[in-house]
Amino acid sequence: MNKLKQSVLALTVLGLFSLQTSLLSQAQEPLETTTSSETSQSLAAQTSPIPDKNPSIPVVEASGILAEQPQSTNEETKSGLTLQEYLESDASQLAEWIRSGRTTKDELITLAIQSVQETNPELNDVISIREKEARQEAEKMTDSGQPFYGVPILVKGLGHTVSGGQNTNGLLALKDTTSRSTGRYVKALQEAGFVVIGQTAFPEMGWINVTHSALYGVTRNPWNLDKSPGGSSGGASAAVASGQVPLASASDGGGSTRIPASWTGLIGFMPTIGITAGNSYTTYNQVSHFAETKSMRDTEQLYKALLTTQSSPLHLDKSQTIAYSLKTPAGTPLSKEAIEAVQEAVTFLQQQGYRLEEVDYPVDGQKMMEAYYTLAASNATTANFLIQQKLKRSMRYGDTELLTWALYQTGKDLTKNDLQVAYQQIQDMRKQMTDFYQKYPLFLTPTTAWTAPRADYQHIPSEMIDTLKDMSGLSKEEKRQLIYDQWLPAWTLTPYTQLGNLTQTPSISLPTYVSSDGLPLGILFQTGRNQDNLLLEMGRLFETQGKFWTLSRYQKTKEAAANDKHQAPPRAEKQIGEKLASHPATGRKVEKAAQTTYPSLQPVDKLAMAHANEPSSEHGASRTLPQTGVEETKTLPLLALSFLLSSILILPKKKTTETSKKRRFH
């Protein structure tokens, strides 16, 4: 079997990111549905276009890139806080301003909602808004020293359940399913002081490393609207990168926090699995709940607020050696941008006095992905459970998108022995990495092998669609091989993040690199279990030395380069300024060599997906951002499974105003 094909099993399990997030963390959450009558809609998976927009949220057509956007308003609010200040501040700063009287909790909710209304039509990253509930909760909140007192937050629509939010797992058949209660992780965020104003988009069941679905449409990257913000926490990363909120919750079962962070210029921290609130420890749990953040201060404050088990206070001694690798786990291609990102980090660390050593990738990538894929396929039966609860029958072709259907057909054939083999492979990797971290306390790689792909890219080749529709005539091994093949492009983009989940060890993606064509790419530090503080130390080092590239900083540098091409950029901006010399925003010639050439990727196939995101005529031209807490709910039976479901709520929207349609990302 070809190594590349074998490695493809990786991305099958990217669904585990958010799937197990939903399943493992929310096991107490009952499934609910609205009492209103529904028409059961058959989704002919991959047979009509995946929609570009959510039908209940108007989305303006994306054209051009961020350079075309006008400056946002700088008018002061009643308390004196400007929208610009809100957009550029981290959560810790906003909490300080509330305490000092510079702003209020209610005002921050207003600014957050305004920001969502202005940018969501293009980004399509927010799937529900709970403004009334947020204001009520903020009014009742008292200051007991919470680190994020009164700060607005958006929570991930998959797994991070909030009362009144829709509980769909991204399945169109469950579009009216809602949640009556708030889950453990969201409660922990509220205890840290956050005010939940809404929910963010994710792909169906969280299977893929980008964010688009039949239910919610295509979510776009604020760095470049033609690109994806990653997945499955793509809605969260787009929300933070664009300034809608300073921090948004995310979950990671295979890269779902770190991949979006890499592609949107954010910090993506995955704590050791099992040591923070909402992160249960079981032998094979792969999911860590945290957030997309834009400052190390916020990252560390949130980590401390959520910590339930003491982590090691180890400090990195410069006499110790940091390992780095420019190879992918299973030999898939690595872009020149990813290589440059790591090489720049290596040079910087050497200048700081650290010792570094280039190494081969420390585990067998093929076995890593085999184990990962097996666990993912075994969990695909969750979709069948959800369909049974709603439709009172087993899942059929057309009830879900094609990938979910194909994984379900594959997972049904897995035996107890298949799972035992996967578990043994995982145990072997854990021992290997424990030994590795004894010698090298930190391991550096790119976070992603490539910069962000097209927002609508599809990893299922069109020639495989008919076979994936009906796999009943295939053997178990033929099904698994087919899954490998259809996942190859996605695995090629993001081969590094799954290791931490399988070994339950922490890692962090840092926003240190921007490509010549203006796209960010993160570097990934990994370390041993409970050594989270080493990662936070690295993050502080890169941030304090001016190595972070957020969208706000990049835009300011880009504007400076365009306005004064003869002036040498400040020292900290020199490197990016040189890259910008050939960027389209400067008006100078762009050499073809500066453009990223991606591995074989396809846009979403123009094949039927019945009823997929066609605006319903009953809403017409009077649609607004969805509001939660409107329709009644009733509880459906809950099976005693080891995993459960996530939550979200969507309601009809009104047409946005012309002001809302203006592009404004910071």
DOTI-485410 format. One record per residue (C-alpha): z, x, y; residue number from 1. Coordinates in steps of 0.1 Angstrom, whole numbers. Each point is the difference from the previous one (the first is absolute). Example, Ala and Ser with C-alpha at 12.3 -4.5 7.8 and 13.67 -1.06 7.14 Angstrom:
2
{pt {78, 123, -45}, 1}
{pt {-7, 14, 34}, 2}
//
This chain:
666
{pt {0, 0, 0}, 1}
{pt {-10, 14, 34}, 2}
{pt {30, 13, 20}, 3}
{pt {-10, -20, 31}, 4}
{pt {-3, -32, -20}, 5}
{pt {34, 7, -17}, 6}
{pt {15, 6, 34}, 7}
{pt {-11, -34, 12}, 8}
{pt {28, -17, -18}, 9}
{pt {20, 11, 30}, 10}
{pt {-9, -27, 24}, 11}
{pt {3, -28, -24}, 12}
{pt {36, 5, 5}, 13}
{pt {-1, 2, 37}, 14}
{pt {6, -37, -5}, 15}
{pt {33, 9, -13}, 16}
{pt {9, 10, 36}, 17}
{pt {5, -34, 12}, 18}
{pt {0, -19, -32}, 19}
{pt {32, 16, -12}, 20}
{pt {13, -2, 36}, 21}
{pt {-3, -37, -4}, 22}
{pt {11, -1, -35}, 23}
{pt {30, 23, -2}, 24}
{pt {16, -4, 34}, 25}
{pt {-2, -38, 2}, 26}
{pt {10, -11, -35}, 27}
{pt {24, -25, 15}, 28}
{pt {-27, -17, 22}, 29}
{pt {-11, -35, -12}, 30}
{pt {-36, -10, 2}, 31}
{pt {-7, -29, 23}, 32}
{pt {-29, -21, 11}, 33}
{pt {-8, -24, 27}, 34}
{pt {2, -37, -8}, 35}
{pt {-33, -7, 16}, 36}
{pt {-29, -8, -23}, 37}
{pt {-24, 27, -8}, 38}
{pt {-34, 4, -14}, 39}
{pt {-1, 26, -28}, 40}
{pt {-26, 25, 12}, 41}
{pt {-18, 21, -25}, 42}
{pt {-5, 36, 12}, 43}
{pt {-32, 13, -17}, 44}
{pt {13, 35, 2}, 45}
{pt {-24, 25, 16}, 46}
{pt {-27, -26, 3}, 47}
{pt {1, -7, 37}, 48}
{pt {8, 24, 29}, 49}
{pt {36, 10, 5}, 50}
{pt {6, -16, 35}, 51}
{pt {2, 22, 30}, 52}
{pt {28, -21, 15}, 53}
{pt {28, -23, -8}, 54}
{pt {-12, -36, 4}, 55}
{pt {32, -10, 17}, 56}
{pt {0, 29, 24}, 57}
{pt {-30, 5, 23}, 58}
{pt {-14, 35, -2}, 59}
{pt {-24, 13, 26}, 60}
{pt {-29, 20, -14}, 61}
{pt {7, 37, 0}, 62}
{pt {-25, 21, 18}, 63}
{pt {4, 36, 12}, 64}
{pt {32, 20, -1}, 65}
{pt {31, 4, 20}, 66}
{pt {-16, 19, 28}, 67}
{pt {-15, -33, 12}, 68}
{pt {34, -17, 4}, 69}
{pt {13, -7, 35}, 70}
{pt {35, 11, 10}, 71}
{pt {27, -24, -7}, 72}
{pt {19, -18, 28}, 73}
{pt {28, 19, 15}, 74}
{pt {17, -29, 17}, 75}
{pt {38, 0, -3}, 76}
{pt {18, -28, -18}, 77}
{pt {30, -18, 15}, 78}
{pt {24, 28, -12}, 79}
{pt {-22, 28, 13}, 80}
{pt {-14, 12, -33}, 81}
{pt {-38, 4, 0}, 82}
{pt {-23, -8, -28}, 83}
{pt {-11, 36, 0}, 84}
{pt {35, 12, -4}, 85}
{pt {5, -24, -29}, 86}
{pt {-32, 11, -17}, 87}
{pt {9, 37, 2}, 88}
{pt {37, -2, -9}, 89}
{pt {16, 4, -34}, 90}
{pt {25, -24, -14}, 91}
{pt {30, 22, 9}, 92}
{pt {-10, 1, 36}, 93}
{pt {-5, -37, 2}, 94}
{pt {35, -6, -14}, 95}
{pt {15, 24, 26}, 96}
{pt {-18, -19, 28}, 97}
{pt {15, -33, -13}, 98}
{pt {35, 15, 1}, 99}
{pt {-6, 15, 35}, 100}
{pt {-12, -33, 14}, 101}
{pt {-35, 13, 6}, 102}
{pt {-15, -27, -22}, 103}
{pt {12, -29, -22}, 104}
{pt {-5, -11, -36}, 105}
{pt {-19, -30, 12}, 106}
{pt {-22, 20, 22}, 107}
{pt {-9, 24, -28}, 108}
{pt {-10, -30, -21}, 109}
{pt {-23, -12, 28}, 110}
{pt {-16, 35, 3}, 111}
{pt {-5, 3, -37}, 112}
{pt {-16, -35, -3}, 113}
{pt {-22, 8, 30}, 114}
{pt {-11, 33, -16}, 115}
{pt {-8, -18, -33}, 116}
{pt {-20, -27, 18}, 117}
{pt {-21, 25, 18}, 118}
{pt {-8, 23, -29}, 119}
{pt {2, -21, -32}, 120}
{pt {-34, -17, 6}, 121}
{pt {-17, 34, -6}, 122}
{pt {25, 16, -24}, 123}
{pt {7, -31, -22}, 124}
{pt {33, 17, -10}, 125}
{pt {25, -28, 7}, 126}
{pt {0, -30, -23}, 127}
{pt {29, -21, 13}, 128}
{pt {22, -2, 31}, 129}
{pt {35, -14, 1}, 130}
{pt {7, 0, 37}, 131}
{pt {24, -30, 1}, 132}
{pt {22, 13, -28}, 133}
{pt {-1, 36, 14}, 134}
{pt {13, -12, 34}, 135}
{pt {28, -20, -17}, 136}
{pt {10, 29, -22}, 137}
{pt {0, 24, 29}, 138}
{pt {22, -23, 21}, 139}
{pt {26, -2, -27}, 140}
{pt {0, 37, -6}, 141}
{pt {30, 20, 12}, 142}
{pt {1, 38, 7}, 143}
{pt {21, 17, -26}, 144}
{pt {-17, 34, 4}, 145}
{pt {-31, -7, -20}, 146}
{pt {-25, 28, 5}, 147}
{pt {-29, -24, 7}, 148}
{pt {19, -28, 18}, 149}
{pt {-24, -27, 12}, 150}
{pt {-32, 19, -8}, 151}
{pt {-29, -22, -12}, 152}
{pt {-16, 9, -34}, 153}
{pt {-28, -13, -22}, 154}
{pt {7, -1, -37}, 155}
{pt {-25, 5, -28}, 156}
{pt {-14, -32, -14}, 157}
{pt {3, 12, -36}, 158}
{pt {35, 4, -14}, 159}
{pt {19, -1, 32}, 160}
{pt {9, -37, 0}, 161}
{pt {11, -18, 31}, 162}
{pt {12, -35, 2}, 163}
{pt {-29, -23, 9}, 164}
{pt {-25, 26, -8}, 165}
{pt {-28, -6, -24}, 166}
{pt {5, 13, -36}, 167}
{pt {-36, 6, -11}, 168}
{pt {-4, 35, -15}, 169}
{pt {-33, -3, 18}, 170}
{pt {-14, -26, -25}, 171}
{pt {-22, -26, 16}, 172}
{pt {12, -25, -26}, 173}
{pt {36, 5, 14}, 174}
{pt {-10, -2, 36}, 175}
{pt {26, -27, 8}, 176}
{pt {29, 15, -20}, 177}
{pt {30, 7, 22}, 178}
{pt {34, 16, -3}, 179}
{pt {33, -17, 7}, 180}
{pt {21, 31, 3}, 181}
{pt {0, 35, 14}, 182}
{pt {-2, 29, -25}, 183}
{pt {25, 28, -4}, 184}
{pt {-21, 27, 18}, 185}
{pt {-8, -22, 30}, 186}
{pt {37, -8, 2}, 187}
{pt {8, 37, 1}, 188}
{pt {-24, 4, 29}, 189}
{pt {16, -29, 18}, 190}
{pt {34, 16, -5}, 191}
{pt {-14, 32, 16}, 192}
{pt {-7, -21, 31}, 193}
{pt {-37, -10, -4}, 194}
{pt {-13, -34, 10}, 195}
{pt {-28, -12, -23}, 196}
{pt {-29, -14, 20}, 197}
{pt {-26, -4, -27}, 198}
{pt {-18, 14, -31}, 199}
{pt {-28, 25, -6}, 200}
{pt {-31, -1, -21}, 201}
{pt {-6, 16, -35}, 202}
{pt {-26, -2, -27}, 203}
{pt {2, -24, -29}, 204}
{pt {29, 10, -23}, 205}
{pt {1, 33, 19}, 206}
{pt {-24, 15, -25}, 207}
{pt {-21, 22, 24}, 208}
{pt {4, 28, 25}, 209}
{pt {-17, -20, 28}, 210}
{pt {9, -34, 15}, 211}
{pt {-25, -28, -5}, 212}
{pt {2, -32, -21}, 213}
{pt {-16, -34, -4}, 214}
{pt {31, -16, 15}, 215}
{pt {6, 21, 30}, 216}
{pt {-33, 17, 7}, 217}
{pt {-6, 36, 11}, 218}
{pt {27, 19, 19}, 219}
{pt {-13, 28, 24}, 220}
{pt {12, 33, 12}, 221}
{pt {10, 3, 37}, 222}
{pt {-14, 36, 1}, 223}
{pt {-34, -13, -9}, 224}
{pt {-7, -37, -7}, 225}
{pt {-27, 8, -25}, 226}
{pt {26, 18, -22}, 227}
{pt {28, -11, -23}, 228}
{pt {37, 5, 9}, 229}
{pt {7, 6, -37}, 230}
{pt {19, -21, -25}, 231}
{pt {18, -17, -12}, 232}
{pt {22, 2, 31}, 233}
{pt {-31, 0, 22}, 234}
{pt {12, -28, 22}, 235}
{pt {32, 18, 7}, 236}
{pt {-17, 33, 9}, 237}
{pt {-25, -18, 23}, 238}
{pt {29, -18, 17}, 239}
{pt {20, 32, 8}, 240}
{pt {-30, 21, 9}, 241}
{pt {-13, -26, 24}, 242}
{pt {35, -5, 16}, 243}
{pt {6, -36, -10}, 244}
{pt {34, 11, -13}, 245}
{pt {16, 34, 0}, 246}
{pt {7, -1, -37}, 247}
{pt {-11, -23, -29}, 248}
{pt {13, -3, -35}, 249}
{pt {-21, 14, -29}, 250}
{pt {4, 6, -37}, 251}
{pt {-13, 27, -23}, 252}
{pt {-6, -1, -37}, 253}
{pt {-29, 25, 0}, 254}
{pt {-8, 9, 36}, 255}
{pt {2, -33, 19}, 256}
{pt {21, 14, 28}, 257}
{pt {-14, 35, 1}, 258}
{pt {-37, -7, -3}, 259}
{pt {0, -24, 30}, 260}
{pt {21, 25, 20}, 261}
{pt {-26, 28, -8}, 262}
{pt {-29, -22, 13}, 263}
{pt {17, -14, 31}, 264}
{pt {19, 31, 14}, 265}
{pt {35, -11, -10}, 266}
{pt {30, 13, -20}, 267}
{pt {1, -13, -35}, 268}
{pt {34, 7, -16}, 269}
{pt {7, -10, -36}, 270}
{pt {37, 6, -8}, 271}
{pt {13, 9, -34}, 272}
{pt {-4, -32, -21}, 273}
{pt {33, -18, -5}, 274}
{pt {22, 15, 28}, 275}
{pt {-8, -24, 29}, 276}
{pt {6, -37, 5}, 277}
{pt {-25, -23, -18}, 278}
{pt {-10, 29, -23}, 279}
{pt {14, -7, -34}, 280}
{pt {2, 29, -24}, 281}
{pt {-14, -5, -35}, 282}
{pt {-14, 26, -23}, 283}
{pt {-36, -9, 8}, 284}
{pt {2, -16, 34}, 285}
{pt {-28, 15, 22}, 286}
{pt {6, -18, 32}, 287}
{pt {17, 12, 32}, 288}
{pt {5, -23, 30}, 289}
{pt {-1, 15, 35}, 290}
{pt {-22, -3, 30}, 291}
{pt {-30, 14, 20}, 292}
{pt {16, 19, 30}, 293}
{pt {-12, 20, 29}, 294}
{pt {29, 23, 7}, 295}
{pt {24, 21, -21}, 296}
{pt {29, -15, 19}, 297}
{pt {-9, -34, -12}, 298}
{pt {-7, 13, -35}, 299}
{pt {34, 17, -3}, 300}
{pt {19, -29, 16}, 301}
{pt {-15, -25, -24}, 302}
{pt {6, 23, -30}, 303}
{pt {37, 3, 9}, 304}
{pt {3, -38, 6}, 305}
{pt {-15, -8, -34}, 306}
{pt {17, 28, -20}, 307}
{pt {22, -13, -28}, 308}
{pt {4, 32, -20}, 309}
{pt {9, 34, 14}, 310}
{pt {-30, 24, 1}, 311}
{pt {2, 38, -1}, 312}
{pt {6, 17, 34}, 313}
{pt {-20, 30, -10}, 314}
{pt {-16, 21, 27}, 315}
{pt {-32, 19, -7}, 316}
{pt {6, 37, 0}, 317}
{pt {-29, 20, 13}, 318}
{pt {4, 25, -29}, 319}
{pt {-11, -28, -23}, 320}
{pt {-37, -6, -7}, 321}
{pt {-20, -32, 9}, 322}
{pt {-28, -7, -24}, 323}
{pt {-33, -15, 11}, 324}
{pt {-32, -10, -18}, 325}
{pt {-36, -5, 10}, 326}
{pt {-8, -16, -33}, 327}
{pt {0, -36, -10}, 328}
{pt {20, -11, -31}, 329}
{pt {-31, -6, -22}, 330}
{pt {-28, 19, 17}, 331}
{pt {-14, -27, 23}, 332}
{pt {-17, 12, 32}, 333}
{pt {21, 10, 30}, 334}
{pt {-13, -3, 36}, 335}
{pt {-2, 29, 24}, 336}
{pt {22, -20, 23}, 337}
{pt {28, -2, -26}, 338}
{pt {-3, 37, -6}, 339}
{pt {1, 8, 37}, 340}
{pt {31, -22, 4}, 341}
{pt {19, 19, -26}, 342}
{pt {-12, 34, 12}, 343}
{pt {11, -8, 35}, 344}
{pt {35, -10, -13}, 345}
{pt {2, 31, -21}, 346}
{pt {-8, 22, 30}, 347}
{pt {26, -18, 21}, 348}
{pt {27, 4, -26}, 349}
{pt {-7, 37, -4}, 350}
{pt {2, 4, 38}, 351}
{pt {35, -17, -3}, 352}
{pt {11, 26, -25}, 353}
{pt {-4, -19, -32}, 354}
{pt {-15, 14, -32}, 355}
{pt {-28, -19, -16}, 356}
{pt {-19, 3, -33}, 357}
{pt {-32, -17, -12}, 358}
{pt {4, -15, -34}, 359}
{pt {-20, -21, -25}, 360}
{pt {9, -37, -1}, 361}
{pt {32, 0, -21}, 362}
{pt {-7, -29, -24}, 363}
{pt {-29, -12, -21}, 364}
{pt {-18, -25, 23}, 365}
{pt {-17, -18, -29}, 366}
{pt {33, -7, -17}, 367}
{pt {16, -10, 33}, 368}
{pt {-26, -26, 6}, 369}
{pt {0, -12, -36}, 370}
{pt {37, -8, 3}, 371}
{pt {-5, -15, 34}, 372}
{pt {-29, -22, -10}, 373}
{pt {18, -12, -31}, 374}
{pt {30, -12, 19}, 375}
{pt {-22, -17, 26}, 376}
{pt {-21, -19, -26}, 377}
{pt {31, -11, -18}, 378}
{pt {12, -16, 33}, 379}
{pt {-33, -18, 7}, 380}
{pt {14, -29, -22}, 381}
{pt {21, -8, 31}, 382}
{pt {-30, -17, 15}, 383}
{pt {-3, -22, -30}, 384}
{pt {37, -10, 4}, 385}
{pt {-6, -9, 36}, 386}
{pt {-31, -20, -8}, 387}
{pt {19, -19, -27}, 388}
{pt {28, -9, 24}, 389}
{pt {-24, -14, 25}, 390}
{pt {-29, -15, -21}, 391}
{pt {19, -8, -32}, 392}
{pt {-24, 19, -21}, 393}
{pt {-10, 36, -9}, 394}
{pt {-21, 21, 23}, 395}
{pt {-38, -4, -3}, 396}
{pt {-29, 20, 14}, 397}
{pt {-4, -11, 36}, 398}
{pt {37, -5, 8}, 399}
{pt {4, 35, 14}, 400}
{pt {-21, 28, 13}, 401}
{pt {-20, 19, -26}, 402}
{pt {23, 30, -2}, 403}
{pt {31, -20, -8}, 404}
{pt {-20, -19, -27}, 405}
{pt {-12, 33, -15}, 406}
{pt {34, 15, -1}, 407}
{pt {15, -31, -15}, 408}
{pt {-26, 1, -28}, 409}
{pt {8, 37, -6}, 410}
{pt {37, -5, 1}, 411}
{pt {1, -27, -26}, 412}
{pt {-12, 25, -26}, 413}
{pt {27, 26, 7}, 414}
{pt {26, 5, -28}, 415}
{pt {36, 11, -1}, 416}
{pt {-12, 34, -12}, 417}
{pt {-24, 3, 30}, 418}
{pt {30, -4, 23}, 419}
{pt {21, 24, -20}, 420}
{pt {-27, 27, 3}, 421}
{pt {-1, -6, 38}, 422}
{pt {37, 2, 3}, 423}
{pt {0, 33, -19}, 424}
{pt {-27, 14, 22}, 425}
{pt {22, -9, 30}, 426}
{pt {31, 17, -14}, 427}
{pt {-20, 31, -7}, 428}
{pt {-12, 1, 36}, 429}
{pt {35, -5, 13}, 430}
{pt {12, 30, -19}, 431}
{pt {-30, 21, 12}, 432}
{pt {6, -9, 36}, 433}
{pt {38, 6, -3}, 434}
{pt {-8, 35, -12}, 435}
{pt {-26, 4, 28}, 436}
{pt {24, -9, 27}, 437}
{pt {25, 25, -13}, 438}
{pt {-25, 27, 10}, 439}
{pt {-16, -17, 30}, 440}
{pt {22, -24, 19}, 441}
{pt {-30, -15, 19}, 442}
{pt {-35, -8, -12}, 443}
{pt {-27, -4, 27}, 444}
{pt {-34, -18, -5}, 445}
{pt {-22, -23, 21}, 446}
{pt {13, -35, -1}, 447}
{pt {-35, -13, -6}, 448}
{pt {-31, 19, -11}, 449}
{pt {-22, -16, 26}, 450}
{pt {4, -18, 34}, 451}
{pt {-2, -38, 1}, 452}
{pt {-30, -17, -16}, 453}
{pt {-18, -30, 13}, 454}
{pt {23, -30, 6}, 455}
{pt {-21, -21, -24}, 456}
{pt {-6, 26, -27}, 457}
{pt {0, -12, -36}, 458}
{pt {8, 22, -30}, 459}
{pt {-16, -23, -25}, 460}
{pt {-37, 11, -5}, 461}
{pt {-23, -30, 1}, 462}
{pt {-14, 9, -35}, 463}
{pt {34, -5, -15}, 464}
{pt {7, -35, 13}, 465}
{pt {-16, -20, -28}, 466}
{pt {18, 21, -27}, 467}
{pt {34, -3, 18}, 468}
{pt {-4, -38, 2}, 469}
{pt {2, -3, -38}, 470}
{pt {16, 29, -19}, 471}
{pt {8, -21, -31}, 472}
{pt {-26, 18, -21}, 473}
{pt {13, 35, 8}, 474}
{pt {25, 20, -19}, 475}
{pt {33, 11, 16}, 476}
{pt {-13, 35, 6}, 477}
{pt {-33, -13, 14}, 478}
{pt {19, -22, 24}, 479}
{pt {21, 29, 12}, 480}
{pt {-30, 22, 4}, 481}
{pt {-17, -27, 21}, 482}
{pt {31, -2, 22}, 483}
{pt {0, 38, 4}, 484}
{pt {-37, -1, 11}, 485}
{pt {4, -28, 26}, 486}
{pt {31, 18, 16}, 487}
{pt {-17, 34, 4}, 488}
{pt {-8, -2, 37}, 489}
{pt {34, -12, 10}, 490}
{pt {18, 27, -22}, 491}
{pt {-22, 26, 16}, 492}
{pt {13, -9, 35}, 493}
{pt {37, -1, -9}, 494}
{pt {10, 21, -30}, 495}
{pt {32, 16, 12}, 496}
{pt {26, -27, 6}, 497}
{pt {6, -15, -35}, 498}
{pt {19, 31, -12}, 499}
{pt {31, -8, 21}, 500}
{pt {2, -35, -13}, 501}
{pt {-3, 9, -36}, 502}
{pt {27, 27, 3}, 503}
{pt {21, -21, 24}, 504}
{pt {1, 28, 25}, 505}
{pt {-2, -2, 38}, 506}
{pt {-30, 10, 21}, 507}
{pt {-11, -3, 36}, 508}
{pt {-34, -1, 17}, 509}
{pt {-1, 16, 35}, 510}
{pt {-28, -7, 26}, 511}
{pt {-10, 36, 8}, 512}
{pt {-38, -1, -1}, 513}
{pt {-30, -18, 16}, 514}
{pt {-35, 5, -11}, 515}
{pt {-30, 9, 21}, 516}
{pt {-11, -36, -1}, 517}
{pt {33, -13, 12}, 518}
{pt {18, -11, -32}, 519}
{pt {35, 11, -10}, 520}
{pt {10, 14, -33}, 521}
{pt {36, 8, -11}, 522}
{pt {16, 28, -18}, 523}
{pt {24, -8, -29}, 524}
{pt {33, 18, -7}, 525}
{pt {17, -8, -34}, 526}
{pt {33, 12, -13}, 527}
{pt {26, -6, -28}, 528}
{pt {20, -31, -5}, 529}
{pt {27, -6, 27}, 530}
{pt {-13, 29, 21}, 531}
{pt {-13, -24, 27}, 532}
{pt {16, 20, 28}, 533}
{pt {-24, 29, -6}, 534}
{pt {-29, -24, 8}, 535}
{pt {17, -13, 31}, 536}
{pt {6, 36, 11}, 537}
{pt {-37, 8, -4}, 538}
{pt {-9, -31, 20}, 539}
{pt {23, 10, 28}, 540}
{pt {-15, 35, 1}, 541}
{pt {-36, -12, 3}, 542}
{pt {9, -26, 25}, 543}
{pt {21, 22, 23}, 544}
{pt {-27, 26, 0}, 545}
{pt {-26, -25, 12}, 546}
{pt {-19, -3, -32}, 547}
{pt {0, -38, -3}, 548}
{pt {-32, -19, 9}, 549}
{pt {7, -37, 6}, 550}
{pt {-27, -22, 14}, 551}
{pt {16, -1, 34}, 552}
{pt {1, 38, 3}, 553}
{pt {-36, 3, -13}, 554}
{pt {-13, -25, 25}, 555}
{pt {17, 18, 29}, 556}
{pt {-15, 33, -11}, 557}
{pt {-34, -16, -5}, 558}
{pt {1, -15, 35}, 559}
{pt {10, 34, 15}, 560}
{pt {-28, 17, -18}, 561}
{pt {-25, -26, 13}, 562}
{pt {13, 0, 36}, 563}
{pt {2, 38, 4}, 564}
{pt {-22, 18, -25}, 565}
{pt {4, 33, 19}, 566}
{pt {38, 1, 0}, 567}
{pt {16, 17, -30}, 568}
{pt {22, -24, -19}, 569}
{pt {38, 6, -1}, 570}
{pt {11, 24, -26}, 571}
{pt {12, -27, -24}, 572}
{pt {-33, -18, 4}, 573}
{pt {-23, 30, -3}, 574}
{pt {-10, -5, -37}, 575}
{pt {-7, -37, 3}, 576}
{pt {-17, 6, 33}, 577}
{pt {-25, 24, -16}, 578}
{pt {-7, -27, -27}, 579}
{pt {-6, -25, 28}, 580}
{pt {-26, 21, 16}, 581}
{pt {-26, -15, -24}, 582}
{pt {16, -34, -2}, 583}
{pt {-20, -31, 11}, 584}
{pt {26, -9, 25}, 585}
{pt {-7, 31, 20}, 586}
{pt {-36, -8, 4}, 587}
{pt {-11, 33, -16}, 588}
{pt {-23, 5, -29}, 589}
{pt {15, -6, -34}, 590}
{pt {-12, 22, -27}, 591}
{pt {-7, -15, -34}, 592}
{pt {24, 25, -16}, 593}
{pt {29, -16, 19}, 594}
{pt {-4, -33, -17}, 595}
{pt {18, -7, -33}, 596}
{pt {-21, -4, -31}, 597}
{pt {18, -22, -24}, 598}
{pt {-2, -2, -37}, 599}
{pt {-20, -29, -14}, 600}
{pt {14, -31, 16}, 601}
{pt {-13, -35, 4}, 602}
{pt {6, -27, 26}, 603}
{pt {14, -32, -14}, 604}
{pt {-27, -15, -22}, 605}
{pt {-18, -31, 15}, 606}
{pt {8, -20, -31}, 607}
{pt {15, -35, -2}, 608}
{pt {37, -6, 5}, 609}
{pt {2, -38, 2}, 610}
{pt {19, -13, 30}, 611}
{pt {9, 35, 10}, 612}
{pt {12, -1, 37}, 613}
{pt {-24, -25, 13}, 614}
{pt {16, -16, 31}, 615}
{pt {9, -36, -8}, 616}
{pt {-16, -26, 22}, 617}
{pt {33, -18, 6}, 618}
{pt {13, 29, 21}, 619}
{pt {-32, 5, 19}, 620}
{pt {3, 18, 33}, 621}
{pt {37, -6, 5}, 622}
{pt {17, 26, -22}, 623}
{pt {30, 22, 10}, 624}
{pt {20, 27, -17}, 625}
{pt {16, -14, -31}, 626}
{pt {36, -12, 4}, 627}
{pt {26, -1, -28}, 628}
{pt {25, -27, -8}, 629}
{pt {-23, -30, 4}, 630}
{pt {-6, -15, -34}, 631}
{pt {25, -12, -25}, 632}
{pt {4, 19, -32}, 633}
{pt {12, -7, -35}, 634}
{pt {11, 24, -27}, 635}
{pt {-21, 7, -31}, 636}
{pt {14, 12, -33}, 637}
{pt {9, 37, -1}, 638}
{pt {-7, 20, -32}, 639}
{pt {25, 27, -11}, 640}
{pt {-24, 29, 6}, 641}
{pt {10, 35, 10}, 642}
{pt {-20, -4, 32}, 643}
{pt {-9, -27, 25}, 644}
{pt {-19, -10, 30}, 645}
{pt {-5, 6, 36}, 646}
{pt {-2, -23, 30}, 647}
{pt {-21, -9, 30}, 648}
{pt {-8, -31, 21}, 649}
{pt {-32, -9, 17}, 650}
{pt {-7, -30, 21}, 651}
{pt {-30, -10, 22}, 652}
{pt {-7, 18, 32}, 653}
{pt {-16, -8, 34}, 654}
{pt {-28, 19, 15}, 655}
{pt {11, 31, 18}, 656}
{pt {-4, 3, 38}, 657}
{pt {-24, 25, 16}, 658}
{pt {30, 21, 8}, 659}
{pt {10, 1, -37}, 660}
{pt {-35, 13, -8}, 661}
{pt {3, 31, 21}, 662}
{pt {3, 32, -20}, 663}
{pt {33, 18, 7}, 664}
{pt {14, 24, -25}, 665}
{pt {25, 27, 9}, 666}
//
